[in-house]
Structures are given as structure tokens and as C-alpha cells.
Amino acid sequence: MEKSIKPFFNWRTHVLLIIAAPALILILGECDDMFRLVITKAAGFLLAYIACMLGSYWHRHGKLNELNEVTEED
């Protein structure tokens, strides 16, 4: 039980969620205007790229070990 709650105490997971949630909303959203559509999709993919790069950086430096513990099988 404690093993599954531990990642939520890491502030880095909160940062990744705060960046990834708007990215998902922007990517999945629809617009009538083509210019607005391109801008929102570009912003969404940029935010998703930032979240991926930040997550991989923290993973390489061992800052997200709690997530690895949850995903590993016993």
C-alpha cells in the first residue's frame, strides 16, 4: 500500500502532471479556425515534448525512482 502512494509525495510527478494535462487538452481539442487549430496543436505538442524531456532527464538522474518501484513486478 505504501509503495503505491509513495510517488505522489514526489513533487516532480506533480510538475509532470501539471505540464502534461494541458498538453493533452490542447492536443485533443477542436477549433473551427485553421490558424487557431495549428497554434493550439503546436502548443500542445510543445508542452508534451517538454514533459517528456523533463521526465527523461529526471529519470536518468534517479529522481523518479518511486515510479520505477511501482512499475516493477515482484
Beta strands, then each sheet from edge to edge (+ up, - down):
end
